[in-house]
Amino acid sequence: MGLHAIFSILVARHAGDGDVVIGMPVANRELPELAPLIGLFTNTLPLRTHVRPGASFIDQLRESRSVMLEAVARQHMPFFELVE
């Protein structure tokens, strides 16, 4: 979460925009019966973060934490459905 917060701040400063979307891959093996299977079950989670110019790093870390926890809670949704 700390690395996501730092990377979001760097991307926002470089792009000049406070609305940053970063993709994060997840293993997508939450069910125990999927653990022994061979294959790639990754899913991409888009993490949309709002970087405010006057916010402290702790505030940005809280924002990243809430965004990441919310995204991981909904990781079972396939990316193509999310895009639609």
PDB file of N, CA, C and O in Angstrom:
ATOM      1  N   MET A   1       0.831  -1.189   0.000  1.00  0.00           N
ATOM      2  CA  MET A   1       0.000   0.000   0.000  1.00  0.00           C
ATOM      3  C   MET A   1       0.873   1.249   0.000  1.00  0.00           C
ATOM      4  O   MET A   1       0.535   2.262  -0.613  1.00  0.00           O
ATOM      5  N   GLY A   2       1.985   1.157   0.689  1.00  0.00           N
ATOM      6  CA  GLY A   2       2.907   2.280   0.690  1.00  0.00           C
ATOM      7  C   GLY A   2       3.517   2.519  -0.680  1.00  0.00           C
ATOM      8  O   GLY A   2       3.638   3.662  -1.122  1.00  0.00           O
ATOM      9  N   LEU A   3       3.904   1.429  -1.358  1.00  0.00           N
ATOM     10  CA  LEU A   3       4.454   1.566  -2.707  1.00  0.00           C
ATOM     11  C   LEU A   3       3.409   2.105  -3.681  1.00  0.00           C
ATOM     12  O   LEU A   3       3.730   2.890  -4.573  1.00  0.00           O
ATOM     13  N   HIS A   4       2.165   1.680  -3.506  1.00  0.00           N
ATOM     14  CA  HIS A   4       1.102   2.195  -4.367  1.00  0.00           C
ATOM     15  C   HIS A   4       0.896   3.688  -4.135  1.00  0.00           C
ATOM     16  O   HIS A   4       0.695   4.441  -5.087  1.00  0.00           O
ATOM     17  N   ALA A   5       0.943   4.117  -2.888  1.00  0.00           N
ATOM     18  CA  ALA A   5       0.781   5.536  -2.573  1.00  0.00           C
ATOM     19  C   ALA A   5       1.913   6.357  -3.193  1.00  0.00           C
ATOM     20  O   ALA A   5       1.672   7.406  -3.791  1.00  0.00           O
ATOM     21  N   ILE A   6       3.148   5.873  -3.046  1.00  0.00           N
ATOM     22  CA  ILE A   6       4.298   6.594  -3.598  1.00  0.00           C
ATOM     23  C   ILE A   6       4.219   6.634  -5.123  1.00  0.00           C
ATOM     24  O   ILE A   6       4.442   7.681  -5.731  1.00  0.00           O
ATOM     25  N   PHE A   7       3.905   5.501  -5.737  1.00  0.00           N
ATOM     26  CA  PHE A   7       3.830   5.442  -7.195  1.00  0.00           C
ATOM     27  C   PHE A   7       2.702   6.329  -7.724  1.00  0.00           C
ATOM     28  O   PHE A   7       2.851   6.973  -8.762  1.00  0.00           O
ATOM     29  N   SER A   8       1.579   6.360  -7.010  1.00  0.00           N
ATOM     30  CA  SER A   8       0.458   7.217  -7.422  1.00  0.00           C
ATOM     31  C   SER A   8       0.849   8.695  -7.391  1.00  0.00           C
ATOM     32  O   SER A   8       0.497   9.458  -8.290  1.00  0.00           O
ATOM     33  N   ILE A   9       1.573   9.082  -6.357  1.00  0.00           N
ATOM     34  CA  ILE A   9       2.027  10.479  -6.254  1.00  0.00           C
ATOM     35  C   ILE A   9       2.989  10.808  -7.390  1.00  0.00           C
ATOM     36  O   ILE A   9       2.898  11.877  -7.994  1.00  0.00           O
ATOM     37  N   LEU A  10       3.912   9.888  -7.679  1.00  0.00           N
ATOM     38  CA  LEU A  10       4.871  10.129  -8.766  1.00  0.00           C
ATOM     39  C   LEU A  10       4.181  10.225 -10.127  1.00  0.00           C
ATOM     40  O   LEU A  10       4.501  11.104 -10.928  1.00  0.00           O
ATOM     41  N   VAL A  11       3.239   9.325 -10.386  1.00  0.00           N
ATOM     42  CA  VAL A  11       2.522   9.352 -11.661  1.00  0.00           C
ATOM     43  C   VAL A  11       1.678  10.621 -11.768  1.00  0.00           C
ATOM     44  O   VAL A  11       1.624  11.239 -12.831  1.00  0.00           O
ATOM     45  N   ALA A  12       1.023  11.012 -10.682  1.00  0.00           N
ATOM     46  CA  ALA A  12       0.197  12.224 -10.693  1.00  0.00           C
ATOM     47  C   ALA A  12       1.045  13.472 -10.961  1.00  0.00           C
ATOM     48  O   ALA A  12       0.639  14.352 -11.720  1.00  0.00           O
ATOM     49  N   ARG A  13       2.203  13.540 -10.345  1.00  0.00           N
ATOM     50  CA  ARG A  13       3.078  14.696 -10.564  1.00  0.00           C
ATOM     51  C   ARG A  13       3.622  14.716 -11.980  1.00  0.00           C
ATOM     52  O   ARG A  13       3.707  15.776 -12.601  1.00  0.00           O
ATOM     53  N   HIS A  14       3.986  13.564 -12.488  1.00  0.00           N
ATOM     54  CA  HIS A  14       4.537  13.490 -13.836  1.00  0.00           C
ATOM     55  C   HIS A  14       3.465  13.804 -14.889  1.00  0.00           C
ATOM     56  O   HIS A  14       3.733  14.488 -15.876  1.00  0.00           O
ATOM     57  N   ALA A  15       2.255  13.296 -14.665  1.00  0.00           N
ATOM     58  CA  ALA A  15       1.176  13.504 -15.636  1.00  0.00           C
ATOM     59  C   ALA A  15       0.496  14.860 -15.482  1.00  0.00           C
ATOM     60  O   ALA A  15      -0.129  15.353 -16.421  1.00  0.00           O
ATOM     61  N   GLY A  16       0.615  15.459 -14.309  1.00  0.00           N
ATOM     62  CA  GLY A  16      -0.044  16.741 -14.077  1.00  0.00           C
ATOM     63  C   GLY A  16      -1.530  16.598 -13.823  1.00  0.00           C
ATOM     64  O   GLY A  16      -2.284  17.559 -13.972  1.00  0.00           O
ATOM     65  N   ASP A  17      -1.960  15.398 -13.437  1.00  0.00           N
ATOM     66  CA  ASP A  17      -3.378  15.123 -13.186  1.00  0.00           C
ATOM     67  C   ASP A  17      -3.497  14.363 -11.878  1.00  0.00           C
ATOM     68  O   ASP A  17      -2.695  13.470 -11.605  1.00  0.00           O
ATOM     69  N   GLY A  18      -4.476  14.703 -11.076  1.00  0.00           N
ATOM     70  CA  GLY A  18      -4.660  14.061  -9.784  1.00  0.00           C
ATOM     71  C   GLY A  18      -5.461  12.775  -9.815  1.00  0.00           C
ATOM     72  O   GLY A  18      -5.564  12.087  -8.800  1.00  0.00           O
ATOM     73  N   ASP A  19      -6.029  12.439 -10.964  1.00  0.00           N
ATOM     74  CA  ASP A  19      -6.825  11.220 -11.104  1.00  0.00           C
ATOM     75  C   ASP A  19      -5.952  10.152 -11.761  1.00  0.00           C
ATOM     76  O   ASP A  19      -5.672  10.222 -12.958  1.00  0.00           O
ATOM     77  N   VAL A  20      -5.522   9.161 -10.972  1.00  0.00           N
ATOM     78  CA  VAL A  20      -4.560   8.163 -11.434  1.00  0.00           C
ATOM     79  C   VAL A  20      -5.191   6.780 -11.376  1.00  0.00           C
ATOM     80  O   VAL A  20      -5.820   6.420 -10.381  1.00  0.00           O
ATOM     81  N   VAL A  21      -5.024   5.998 -12.451  1.00  0.00           N
ATOM     82  CA  VAL A  21      -5.482   4.613 -12.483  1.00  0.00           C
ATOM     83  C   VAL A  21      -4.270   3.730 -12.741  1.00  0.00           C
ATOM     84  O   VAL A  21      -3.575   3.885 -13.745  1.00  0.00           O
ATOM     85  N   ILE A  22      -4.024   2.797 -11.817  1.00  0.00           N
ATOM     86  CA  ILE A  22      -2.893   1.878 -11.918  1.00  0.00           C
ATOM     87  C   ILE A  22      -3.445   0.459 -11.881  1.00  0.00           C
ATOM     88  O   ILE A  22      -4.288   0.138 -11.044  1.00  0.00           O
ATOM     89  N   GLY A  23      -2.971  -0.389 -12.788  1.00  0.00           N
ATOM     90  CA  GLY A  23      -3.406  -1.781 -12.822  1.00  0.00           C
ATOM     91  C   GLY A  23      -2.561  -2.639 -11.896  1.00  0.00           C
ATOM     92  O   GLY A  23      -1.340  -2.494 -11.841  1.00  0.00           O
ATOM     93  N   MET A  24      -3.226  -3.544 -11.161  1.00  0.00           N
ATOM     94  CA  MET A  24      -2.532  -4.442 -10.247  1.00  0.00           C
ATOM     95  C   MET A  24      -2.981  -5.877 -10.525  1.00  0.00           C
ATOM     96  O   MET A  24      -4.178  -6.162 -10.475  1.00  0.00           O
ATOM     97  N   PRO A  25      -2.046  -6.787 -10.818  1.00  0.00           N
ATOM     98  CA  PRO A  25      -2.447  -8.180 -11.043  1.00  0.00           C
ATOM     99  C   PRO A  25      -2.700  -8.891  -9.714  1.00  0.00           C
ATOM    100  O   PRO A  25      -2.010  -8.645  -8.725  1.00  0.00           O
ATOM    101  N   VAL A  26      -3.689  -9.768  -9.704  1.00  0.00           N
ATOM    102  CA  VAL A  26      -3.976 -10.592  -8.530  1.00  0.00           C
ATOM    103  C   VAL A  26      -4.022 -12.050  -8.974  1.00  0.00           C
ATOM    104  O   VAL A  26      -4.308 -12.340 -10.136  1.00  0.00           O
ATOM    105  N   ALA A  27      -3.742 -12.968  -8.048  1.00  0.00           N
ATOM    106  CA  ALA A  27      -3.651 -14.386  -8.381  1.00  0.00           C
ATOM    107  C   ALA A  27      -5.009 -15.010  -8.671  1.00  0.00           C
ATOM    108  O   ALA A  27      -5.097 -15.960  -9.449  1.00  0.00           O
ATOM    109  N   ASN A  28      -6.066 -14.491  -8.059  1.00  0.00           N
ATOM    110  CA  ASN A  28      -7.432 -14.961  -8.302  1.00  0.00           C
ATOM    111  C   ASN A  28      -7.624 -16.435  -7.963  1.00  0.00           C
ATOM    112  O   ASN A  28      -8.283 -17.167  -8.701  1.00  0.00           O
ATOM    113  N   ARG A  29      -7.052 -16.865  -6.852  1.00  0.00           N
ATOM    114  CA  ARG A  29      -7.206 -18.247  -6.381  1.00  0.00           C
ATOM    115  C   ARG A  29      -7.783 -18.246  -4.969  1.00  0.00           C
ATOM    116  O   ARG A  29      -7.199 -18.824  -4.052  1.00  0.00           O
ATOM    117  N   GLU A  30      -8.919 -17.602  -4.802  1.00  0.00           N
ATOM    118  CA  GLU A  30      -9.508 -17.516  -3.463  1.00  0.00           C
ATOM    119  C   GLU A  30     -10.177 -18.820  -3.031  1.00  0.00           C
ATOM    120  O   GLU A  30     -10.282 -19.084  -1.833  1.00  0.00           O
ATOM    121  N   LEU A  31     -10.627 -19.632  -3.972  1.00  0.00           N
ATOM    122  CA  LEU A  31     -11.292 -20.889  -3.636  1.00  0.00           C
ATOM    123  C   LEU A  31     -10.254 -21.984  -3.404  1.00  0.00           C
ATOM    124  O   LEU A  31      -9.310 -22.102  -4.186  1.00  0.00           O
ATOM    125  N   PRO A  32     -10.402 -22.790  -2.346  1.00  0.00           N
ATOM    126  CA  PRO A  32      -9.412 -23.830  -2.045  1.00  0.00           C
ATOM    127  C   PRO A  32      -9.270 -24.877  -3.154  1.00  0.00           C
ATOM    128  O   PRO A  32      -8.188 -25.431  -3.343  1.00  0.00           O
ATOM    129  N   GLU A  33     -10.348 -25.148  -3.882  1.00  0.00           N
ATOM    130  CA  GLU A  33     -10.259 -26.163  -4.936  1.00  0.00           C
ATOM    131  C   GLU A  33      -9.452 -25.680  -6.145  1.00  0.00           C
ATOM    132  O   GLU A  33      -9.073 -26.495  -6.986  1.00  0.00           O
ATOM    133  N   LEU A  34      -9.179 -24.370  -6.252  1.00  0.00           N
ATOM    134  CA  LEU A  34      -8.367 -23.850  -7.346  1.00  0.00           C
ATOM    135  C   LEU A  34      -6.874 -23.883  -7.046  1.00  0.00           C
ATOM    136  O   LEU A  34      -6.059 -23.757  -7.960  1.00  0.00           O
ATOM    137  N   ALA A  35      -6.508 -24.049  -5.785  1.00  0.00           N
ATOM    138  CA  ALA A  35      -5.101 -23.998  -5.385  1.00  0.00           C
ATOM    139  C   ALA A  35      -4.234 -25.054  -6.075  1.00  0.00           C
ATOM    140  O   ALA A  35      -3.132 -24.717  -6.507  1.00  0.00           O
ATOM    141  N   PRO A  36      -4.671 -26.320  -6.204  1.00  0.00           N
ATOM    142  CA  PRO A  36      -3.782 -27.306  -6.815  1.00  0.00           C
ATOM    143  C   PRO A  36      -3.765 -27.279  -8.346  1.00  0.00           C
ATOM    144  O   PRO A  36      -2.954 -27.976  -8.955  1.00  0.00           O
ATOM    145  N   LEU A  37      -4.621 -26.509  -8.971  1.00  0.00           N
ATOM    146  CA  LEU A  37      -4.672 -26.478 -10.430  1.00  0.00           C
ATOM    147  C   LEU A  37      -3.453 -25.776 -11.020  1.00  0.00           C
ATOM    148  O   LEU A  37      -2.897 -24.852 -10.427  1.00  0.00           O
ATOM    149  N   ILE A  38      -3.056 -26.238 -12.197  1.00  0.00           N
ATOM    150  CA  ILE A  38      -1.932 -25.632 -12.899  1.00  0.00           C
ATOM    151  C   ILE A  38      -2.494 -24.663 -13.931  1.00  0.00           C
ATOM    152  O   ILE A  38      -3.454 -24.978 -14.634  1.00  0.00           O
ATOM    153  N   GLY A  39      -1.896 -23.502 -14.014  1.00  0.00           N
ATOM    154  CA  GLY A  39      -2.341 -22.529 -15.001  1.00  0.00           C
ATOM    155  C   GLY A  39      -2.294 -21.123 -14.452  1.00  0.00           C
ATOM    156  O   GLY A  39      -2.060 -20.904 -13.263  1.00  0.00           O
ATOM    157  N   LEU A  40      -2.516 -20.195 -15.321  1.00  0.00           N
ATOM    158  CA  LEU A  40      -2.464 -18.791 -14.975  1.00  0.00           C
ATOM    159  C   LEU A  40      -3.883 -18.265 -14.773  1.00  0.00           C
ATOM    160  O   LEU A  40      -4.676 -18.229 -15.713  1.00  0.00           O
ATOM    161  N   PHE A  41      -4.193 -17.864 -13.562  1.00  0.00           N
ATOM    162  CA  PHE A  41      -5.526 -17.369 -13.222  1.00  0.00           C
ATOM    163  C   PHE A  41      -5.479 -15.902 -12.817  1.00  0.00           C
ATOM    164  O   PHE A  41      -6.258 -15.477 -11.964  1.00  0.00           O
ATOM    165  N   THR A  42      -4.599 -15.136 -13.401  1.00  0.00           N
ATOM    166  CA  THR A  42      -4.463 -13.748 -12.968  1.00  0.00           C
ATOM    167  C   THR A  42      -5.610 -12.892 -13.497  1.00  0.00           C
ATOM    168  O   THR A  42      -6.197 -13.165 -14.544  1.00  0.00           O
ATOM    169  N   ASN A  43      -5.894 -11.872 -12.748  1.00  0.00           N
ATOM    170  CA  ASN A  43      -6.901 -10.894 -13.107  1.00  0.00           C
ATOM    171  C   ASN A  43      -6.284  -9.525 -12.827  1.00  0.00           C
ATOM    172  O   ASN A  43      -5.495  -9.387 -11.893  1.00  0.00           O
ATOM    173  N   THR A  44      -6.622  -8.542 -13.599  1.00  0.00           N
ATOM    174  CA  THR A  44      -6.081  -7.199 -13.405  1.00  0.00           C
ATOM    175  C   THR A  44      -7.109  -6.336 -12.693  1.00  0.00           C
ATOM    176  O   THR A  44      -8.255  -6.219 -13.127  1.00  0.00           O
ATOM    177  N   LEU A  45      -6.682  -5.738 -11.599  1.00  0.00           N
ATOM    178  CA  LEU A  45      -7.551  -4.838 -10.844  1.00  0.00           C
ATOM    179  C   LEU A  45      -7.142  -3.398 -11.125  1.00  0.00           C
ATOM    180  O   LEU A  45      -5.983  -3.042 -10.913  1.00  0.00           O
ATOM    181  N   PRO A  46      -8.052  -2.571 -11.592  1.00  0.00           N
ATOM    182  CA  PRO A  46      -7.721  -1.152 -11.757  1.00  0.00           C
ATOM    183  C   PRO A  46      -7.874  -0.427 -10.420  1.00  0.00           C
ATOM    184  O   PRO A  46      -8.926  -0.499  -9.784  1.00  0.00           O
ATOM    185  N   LEU A  47      -6.841   0.255 -10.010  1.00  0.00           N
ATOM    186  CA  LEU A  47      -6.864   1.010  -8.754  1.00  0.00           C
ATOM    187  C   LEU A  47      -6.920   2.496  -9.089  1.00  0.00           C
ATOM    188  O   LEU A  47      -5.919   3.088  -9.491  1.00  0.00           O
ATOM    189  N   ARG A  48      -8.094   3.090  -8.920  1.00  0.00           N
ATOM    190  CA  ARG A  48      -8.276   4.516  -9.238  1.00  0.00           C
ATOM    191  C   ARG A  48      -8.094   5.332  -7.968  1.00  0.00           C
ATOM    192  O   ARG A  48      -8.857   5.207  -7.010  1.00  0.00           O
ATOM    193  N   THR A  49      -7.073   6.163  -7.986  1.00  0.00           N
ATOM    194  CA  THR A  49      -6.713   6.953  -6.821  1.00  0.00           C
ATOM    195  C   THR A  49      -6.768   8.431  -7.174  1.00  0.00           C
ATOM    196  O   THR A  49      -6.382   8.836  -8.270  1.00  0.00           O
ATOM    197  N   HIS A  50      -7.246   9.220  -6.241  1.00  0.00           N
ATOM    198  CA  HIS A  50      -7.280  10.676  -6.404  1.00  0.00           C
ATOM    199  C   HIS A  50      -6.170  11.275  -5.550  1.00  0.00           C
ATOM    200  O   HIS A  50      -6.193  11.175  -4.323  1.00  0.00           O
ATOM    201  N   VAL A  51      -5.211  11.892  -6.204  1.00  0.00           N
ATOM    202  CA  VAL A  51      -4.092  12.526  -5.512  1.00  0.00           C
ATOM    203  C   VAL A  51      -4.386  14.013  -5.409  1.00  0.00           C
ATOM    204  O   VAL A  51      -4.475  14.719  -6.414  1.00  0.00           O
ATOM    205  N   ARG A  52      -4.535  14.474  -4.172  1.00  0.00           N
ATOM    206  CA  ARG A  52      -4.789  15.897  -3.941  1.00  0.00           C
ATOM    207  C   ARG A  52      -3.466  16.616  -3.700  1.00  0.00           C
ATOM    208  O   ARG A  52      -2.633  16.123  -2.939  1.00  0.00           O
ATOM    209  N   PRO A  53      -3.257  17.767  -4.329  1.00  0.00           N
ATOM    210  CA  PRO A  53      -1.961  18.466  -4.232  1.00  0.00           C
ATOM    211  C   PRO A  53      -1.563  18.841  -2.806  1.00  0.00           C
ATOM    212  O   PRO A  53      -0.384  18.743  -2.464  1.00  0.00           O
ATOM    213  N   GLY A  54      -2.493  19.261  -1.973  1.00  0.00           N
ATOM    214  CA  GLY A  54      -2.142  19.714  -0.633  1.00  0.00           C
ATOM    215  C   GLY A  54      -2.198  18.636   0.435  1.00  0.00           C
ATOM    216  O   GLY A  54      -1.969  18.925   1.609  1.00  0.00           O
ATOM    217  N   ALA A  55      -2.497  17.408   0.057  1.00  0.00           N
ATOM    218  CA  ALA A  55      -2.660  16.331   1.043  1.00  0.00           C
ATOM    219  C   ALA A  55      -1.306  15.832   1.534  1.00  0.00           C
ATOM    220  O   ALA A  55      -0.320  15.846   0.796  1.00  0.00           O
ATOM    221  N   SER A  56      -1.274  15.395   2.780  1.00  0.00           N
ATOM    222  CA  SER A  56      -0.044  14.828   3.334  1.00  0.00           C
ATOM    223  C   SER A  56       0.119  13.391   2.835  1.00  0.00           C
ATOM    224  O   SER A  56      -0.799  12.810   2.257  1.00  0.00           O
ATOM    225  N   PHE A  57       1.305  12.833   3.071  1.00  0.00           N
ATOM    226  CA  PHE A  57       1.552  11.455   2.649  1.00  0.00           C
ATOM    227  C   PHE A  57       0.663  10.479   3.412  1.00  0.00           C
ATOM    228  O   PHE A  57       0.238   9.468   2.854  1.00  0.00           O
ATOM    229  N   ILE A  58       0.380  10.765   4.666  1.00  0.00           N
ATOM    230  CA  ILE A  58      -0.494   9.899   5.472  1.00  0.00           C
ATOM    231  C   ILE A  58      -1.894   9.873   4.879  1.00  0.00           C
ATOM    232  O   ILE A  58      -2.523   8.817   4.825  1.00  0.00           O
ATOM    233  N   ASP A  59      -2.390  11.028   4.433  1.00  0.00           N
ATOM    234  CA  ASP A  59      -3.704  11.077   3.781  1.00  0.00           C
ATOM    235  C   ASP A  59      -3.706  10.266   2.495  1.00  0.00           C
ATOM    236  O   ASP A  59      -4.663   9.547   2.205  1.00  0.00           O
ATOM    237  N   GLN A  60      -2.623  10.385   1.723  1.00  0.00           N
ATOM    238  CA  GLN A  60      -2.528   9.615   0.480  1.00  0.00           C
ATOM    239  C   GLN A  60      -2.411   8.129   0.773  1.00  0.00           C
ATOM    240  O   GLN A  60      -2.939   7.309   0.021  1.00  0.00           O
ATOM    241  N   LEU A  61      -1.736   7.774   1.839  1.00  0.00           N
ATOM    242  CA  LEU A  61      -1.619   6.372   2.235  1.00  0.00           C
ATOM    243  C   LEU A  61      -2.982   5.812   2.641  1.00  0.00           C
ATOM    244  O   LEU A  61      -3.302   4.669   2.313  1.00  0.00           O
ATOM    245  N   ARG A  62      -3.776   6.595   3.342  1.00  0.00           N
ATOM    246  CA  ARG A  62      -5.142   6.175   3.701  1.00  0.00           C
ATOM    247  C   ARG A  62      -6.002   5.981   2.450  1.00  0.00           C
ATOM    248  O   ARG A  62      -6.775   5.027   2.365  1.00  0.00           O
ATOM    249  N   GLU A  63      -5.863   6.884   1.488  1.00  0.00           N
ATOM    250  CA  GLU A  63      -6.599   6.771   0.222  1.00  0.00           C
ATOM    251  C   GLU A  63      -6.201   5.490  -0.513  1.00  0.00           C
ATOM    252  O   GLU A  63      -7.064   4.764  -1.007  1.00  0.00           O
ATOM    253  N   SER A  64      -4.905   5.213  -0.586  1.00  0.00           N
ATOM    254  CA  SER A  64      -4.420   4.006  -1.255  1.00  0.00           C
ATOM    255  C   SER A  64      -4.905   2.756  -0.536  1.00  0.00           C
ATOM    256  O   SER A  64      -5.272   1.769  -1.174  1.00  0.00           O
ATOM    257  N   ARG A  65      -4.905   2.797   0.776  1.00  0.00           N
ATOM    258  CA  ARG A  65      -5.370   1.645   1.549  1.00  0.00           C
ATOM    259  C   ARG A  65      -6.830   1.341   1.268  1.00  0.00           C
ATOM    260  O   ARG A  65      -7.188   0.186   1.039  1.00  0.00           O
ATOM    261  N   SER A  66      -7.669   2.353   1.282  1.00  0.00           N
ATOM    262  CA  SER A  66      -9.092   2.116   1.051  1.00  0.00           C
ATOM    263  C   SER A  66      -9.349   1.648  -0.380  1.00  0.00           C
ATOM    264  O   SER A  66     -10.189   0.777  -0.604  1.00  0.00           O
ATOM    265  N   VAL A  67      -8.629   2.222  -1.354  1.00  0.00           N
ATOM    266  CA  VAL A  67      -8.790   1.813  -2.751  1.00  0.00           C
ATOM    267  C   VAL A  67      -8.371   0.365  -2.940  1.00  0.00           C
ATOM    268  O   VAL A  67      -9.065  -0.403  -3.606  1.00  0.00           O
ATOM    269  N   MET A  68      -7.240  -0.011  -2.358  1.00  0.00           N
ATOM    270  CA  MET A  68      -6.742  -1.378  -2.527  1.00  0.00           C
ATOM    271  C   MET A  68      -7.629  -2.403  -1.829  1.00  0.00           C
ATOM    272  O   MET A  68      -7.891  -3.468  -2.387  1.00  0.00           O
ATOM    273  N   LEU A  69      -8.091  -2.103  -0.630  1.00  0.00           N
ATOM    274  CA  LEU A  69      -8.955  -3.045   0.084  1.00  0.00           C
ATOM    275  C   LEU A  69     -10.285  -3.231  -0.637  1.00  0.00           C
ATOM    276  O   LEU A  69     -10.813  -4.341  -0.697  1.00  0.00           O
ATOM    277  N   GLU A  70     -10.821  -2.158  -1.177  1.00  0.00           N
ATOM    278  CA  GLU A  70     -12.068  -2.246  -1.927  1.00  0.00           C
ATOM    279  C   GLU A  70     -11.883  -3.058  -3.213  1.00  0.00           C
ATOM    280  O   GLU A  70     -12.750  -3.851  -3.580  1.00  0.00           O
ATOM    281  N   ALA A  71     -10.764  -2.858  -3.888  1.00  0.00           N
ATOM    282  CA  ALA A  71     -10.499  -3.596  -5.134  1.00  0.00           C
ATOM    283  C   ALA A  71     -10.283  -5.076  -4.865  1.00  0.00           C
ATOM    284  O   ALA A  71     -10.791  -5.913  -5.612  1.00  0.00           O
ATOM    285  N   VAL A  72      -9.549  -5.416  -3.830  1.00  0.00           N
ATOM    286  CA  VAL A  72      -9.282  -6.818  -3.510  1.00  0.00           C
ATOM    287  C   VAL A  72     -10.566  -7.520  -3.073  1.00  0.00           C
ATOM    288  O   VAL A  72     -10.730  -8.715  -3.316  1.00  0.00           O
ATOM    289  N   ALA A  73     -11.462  -6.802  -2.441  1.00  0.00           N
ATOM    290  CA  ALA A  73     -12.736  -7.401  -2.036  1.00  0.00           C
ATOM    291  C   ALA A  73     -13.589  -7.759  -3.246  1.00  0.00           C
ATOM    292  O   ALA A  73     -14.454  -8.631  -3.160  1.00  0.00           O
ATOM    293  N   ARG A  74     -13.352  -7.092  -4.370  1.00  0.00           N
ATOM    294  CA  ARG A  74     -14.124  -7.350  -5.593  1.00  0.00           C
ATOM    295  C   ARG A  74     -13.270  -7.988  -6.690  1.00  0.00           C
ATOM    296  O   ARG A  74     -13.566  -7.827  -7.874  1.00  0.00           O
ATOM    297  N   GLN A  75     -12.219  -8.707  -6.310  1.00  0.00           N
ATOM    298  CA  GLN A  75     -11.295  -9.261  -7.295  1.00  0.00           C
ATOM    299  C   GLN A  75     -11.876 -10.399  -8.128  1.00  0.00           C
ATOM    300  O   GLN A  75     -11.300 -10.762  -9.153  1.00  0.00           O
ATOM    301  N   HIS A  76     -12.996 -10.966  -7.712  1.00  0.00           N
ATOM    302  CA  HIS A  76     -13.588 -12.076  -8.451  1.00  0.00           C
ATOM    303  C   HIS A  76     -14.244 -11.627  -9.757  1.00  0.00           C
ATOM    304  O   HIS A  76     -14.525 -12.462 -10.616  1.00  0.00           O
ATOM    305  N   MET A  77     -14.494 -10.317  -9.926  1.00  0.00           N
ATOM    306  CA  MET A  77     -15.120  -9.819 -11.151  1.00  0.00           C
ATOM    307  C   MET A  77     -14.096  -9.789 -12.276  1.00  0.00           C
ATOM    308  O   MET A  77     -13.047  -9.164 -12.119  1.00  0.00           O
ATOM    309  N   PRO A  78     -14.358 -10.438 -13.399  1.00  0.00           N
ATOM    310  CA  PRO A  78     -13.412 -10.406 -14.521  1.00  0.00           C
ATOM    311  C   PRO A  78     -13.233  -8.986 -15.058  1.00  0.00           C
ATOM    312  O   PRO A  78     -14.156  -8.172 -15.034  1.00  0.00           O
ATOM    313  N   PHE A  79     -12.033  -8.717 -15.538  1.00  0.00           N
ATOM    314  CA  PHE A  79     -11.674  -7.369 -15.991  1.00  0.00           C
ATOM    315  C   PHE A  79     -12.561  -6.929 -17.156  1.00  0.00           C
ATOM    316  O   PHE A  79     -12.984  -5.773 -17.200  1.00  0.00           O
ATOM    317  N   PHE A  80     -12.847  -7.822 -18.093  1.00  0.00           N
ATOM    318  CA  PHE A  80     -13.648  -7.427 -19.260  1.00  0.00           C
ATOM    319  C   PHE A  80     -15.076  -7.038 -18.859  1.00  0.00           C
ATOM    320  O   PHE A  80     -15.682  -6.191 -19.515  1.00  0.00           O
ATOM    321  N   GLU A  81     -15.625  -7.639 -17.796  1.00  0.00           N
ATOM    322  CA  GLU A  81     -16.939  -7.220 -17.298  1.00  0.00           C
ATOM    323  C   GLU A  81     -16.865  -5.838 -16.660  1.00  0.00           C
ATOM    324  O   GLU A  81     -17.785  -5.031 -16.792  1.00  0.00           O
ATOM    325  N   LEU A  82     -15.778  -5.580 -15.979  1.00  0.00           N
ATOM    326  CA  LEU A  82     -15.582  -4.281 -15.340  1.00  0.00           C
ATOM    327  C   LEU A  82     -15.473  -3.173 -16.379  1.00  0.00           C
ATOM    328  O   LEU A  82     -15.977  -2.070 -16.168  1.00  0.00           O
ATOM    329  N   VAL A  83     -14.819  -3.461 -17.498  1.00  0.00           N
ATOM    330  CA  VAL A  83     -14.663  -2.478 -18.564  1.00  0.00           C
ATOM    331  C   VAL A  83     -16.016  -2.128 -19.171  1.00  0.00           C
ATOM    332  O   VAL A  83     -16.286  -0.967 -19.478  1.00  0.00           O
ATOM    333  N   GLU A  84     -16.874  -3.149 -19.344  1.00  0.00           N
ATOM    334  CA  GLU A  84     -18.187  -2.912 -19.911  1.00  0.00           C
ATOM    335  C   GLU A  84     -19.003  -2.025 -18.999  1.00  0.00           C
ATOM    336  O   GLU A  84     -20.152  -1.710 -19.310  1.00  0.00           O
TER     337      GLU A  84
END
